[in-house]
Amino acid sequence: MTALSRALSRLGKAAALTAGLLAAGTVAGRPDDPEYYRSLRQAPYAPPPVAFGPAWTIAKLGWSVSVLQAAKTVRGRDRKRLVALAAVDAAVYVSFSYAYFRKKSPVLAAAWTATDAVVTAAALPLLARNDRTAAVALLPQAVWLTLATPVAVYQAQANPDPIFGDRLVSR
């Protein structure tokens, strides 16, 4: 097998893992009300709604490359930690759409997004210590969450929540 065919094989596996995550997230939380997102007050620094799909796709493709690379190279306690972090990350991603679009909860969405940011931040030093390629692959997700987390927190503070009411809304 040539280097090119190995690289294409790895990219194909990462694309398949990403497609699975995206599909699972869509099934878990397909919006019942497509107007819901547009009805929410947004942060002035929030990207346009059309940016979220491509940004998450790129972030999750990097995550998939990172997970698959680390699965081949990381051993010992760091491997166990990274497996746990990857499982939490995948669960948070897949369930986010349910919490946000089906439950229509900006507070849960902010909590899920912040959790993903913390999980990503915890994984980066473990990856950097063991496999710099895997760490670099996770950077798009870290960068995206650096913007998505404050956007989600703003949204949670600016909009009533059907679960938590408006007690968290800043006036």
C-alpha positions in Angstrom: 0.0 0.0 0.0 1.4 3.4 -1.0 1.6 6.4 1.3 -1.1 8.1 -0.7 -3.5 5.1 -0.5 -2.9 4.9 3.3 -3.7 8.6 3.7 -6.8 8.2 1.6 -7.9 5.2 3.6 -7.4 7.1 6.9 -9.4 10.1 5.5 -12.1 7.8 4.3 -12.4 6.3 7.8 -12.5 9.7 9.4 -15.2 10.8 6.9 -17.3 7.8 7.7 -17.0 8.4 11.4 -17.9 12.1 10.9 -20.9 11.2 8.7 -22.1 8.8 11.4 -21.8 11.4 14.1 -23.6 14.0 11.9 -26.4 11.5 11.0 -26.8 10.5 14.6 -27.1 14.1 15.7 -29.6 14.9 13.0 -31.8 11.9 13.9 -31.6 12.7 17.6 -32.6 16.3 17.2 -34.1 17.2 13.8 -35.8 20.5 14.5 -39.6 20.2 15.0 -39.9 24.0 14.4 -37.4 25.3 11.9 -38.3 28.9 12.9 -37.2 28.3 16.5 -33.5 29.3 15.9 -34.5 32.4 14.0 -36.7 33.5 16.8 -33.9 33.6 19.4 -31.9 36.7 20.2 -28.4 36.1 19.1 -25.0 37.4 20.2 -23.9 40.4 18.1 -20.7 38.4 17.4 -22.6 35.2 16.4 -21.7 33.9 13.0 -24.6 33.7 10.4 -26.7 30.5 10.8 -25.4 29.1 7.5 -21.9 28.9 9.1 -22.8 26.4 11.8 -23.2 23.4 9.6 -19.9 23.7 7.8 -18.1 24.7 10.9 -19.3 21.7 12.9 -18.6 19.4 9.9 -15.0 20.6 9.8 -14.7 20.5 13.6 -16.0 16.9 13.7 -13.9 15.8 10.8 -10.8 17.0 12.7 -12.2 15.3 15.8 -12.6 12.0 13.8 -9.0 12.2 12.4 -7.8 12.9 15.9 -9.7 10.0 17.5 -8.6 7.5 14.8 -5.0 8.6 14.9 -4.8 8.5 18.7 -6.4 5.1 18.7 -3.4 3.8 16.8 -0.7 5.6 18.7 -1.6 6.4 22.3 -1.2 3.8 25.0 -1.6 3.4 28.8 -3.5 5.8 31.1 -3.6 8.5 28.5 -5.4 6.2 26.1 -8.0 5.4 28.7 -8.5 9.1 29.4 -8.8 9.9 25.7 -11.3 7.1 25.1 -13.4 8.5 27.9 -13.1 12.0 26.6 -14.0 10.9 23.1 -17.0 9.1 24.3 -18.2 12.1 26.2 -17.6 14.4 23.2 -19.5 12.1 20.9 -22.4 11.8 23.4 -22.5 15.6 23.8 -22.5 16.2 20.1 -25.1 13.6 19.3 -27.5 14.8 22.0 -27.0 18.5 21.5 -29.6 18.8 18.8 -32.2 17.0 21.0 -31.5 19.4 23.9 -31.5 22.5 21.7 -34.0 21.9 18.9 -36.4 19.4 20.4 -36.4 20.6 23.9 -35.8 24.2 22.7 -33.5 24.9 25.6 -30.8 27.5 25.2 -29.6 26.8 28.7 -29.0 23.1 27.9 -27.4 24.1 24.6 -25.0 26.4 26.4 -24.2 23.7 29.0 -23.6 21.1 26.2 -21.4 23.5 24.3 -19.4 24.4 27.4 -19.0 20.7 28.2 -17.7 20.0 24.7 -15.2 22.9 25.1 -14.0 21.5 28.4 -13.7 18.0 27.0 -11.8 19.3 24.0 -9.5 21.4 26.2 -8.8 18.4 28.4 -7.9 16.2 25.4 -5.5 18.6 23.7 -2.6 18.3 26.2 -3.0 14.5 26.4 -2.8 14.4 22.6 0.0 16.8 22.4 2.1 14.7 24.8 1.4 11.5 22.8 0.7 12.4 19.2 1.1 15.9 17.8 -0.8 14.9 14.6 -3.8 13.9 16.6 -3.6 17.2 18.6 -3.4 19.3 15.5 -6.4 17.5 14.0 -8.4 18.5 17.1 -7.6 22.2 16.8 -10.5 23.1 14.4 -12.9 21.9 17.1 -11.1 23.8 19.8 -11.1 27.0 17.7 -14.8 26.7 16.8 -15.8 26.0 20.4 -13.9 29.2 21.4 -16.5 31.1 19.5 -19.5 28.8 19.9 -19.3 28.7 23.7 -19.7 32.4 24.3 -22.4 32.6 21.6 -24.3 29.8 23.4 -23.9 31.4 26.8 -25.1 34.8 25.4 -28.1 33.0 23.9 -29.0 31.3 27.2 -28.9 34.6 29.0 -30.8 36.5 26.3 -33.8 34.1 25.8 -36.4 32.4 28.0 -36.0 28.7 28.4 -38.9 26.3 28.5 -37.2 24.1 31.1 -35.5 26.8 33.2 -37.9 29.7 32.6 -36.6 33.2 32.4 -34.8 33.4 35.7 -31.4 33.2 33.9 -32.3 35.8 31.3 -30.3 39.0 31.7 -32.5 42.1 31.4 
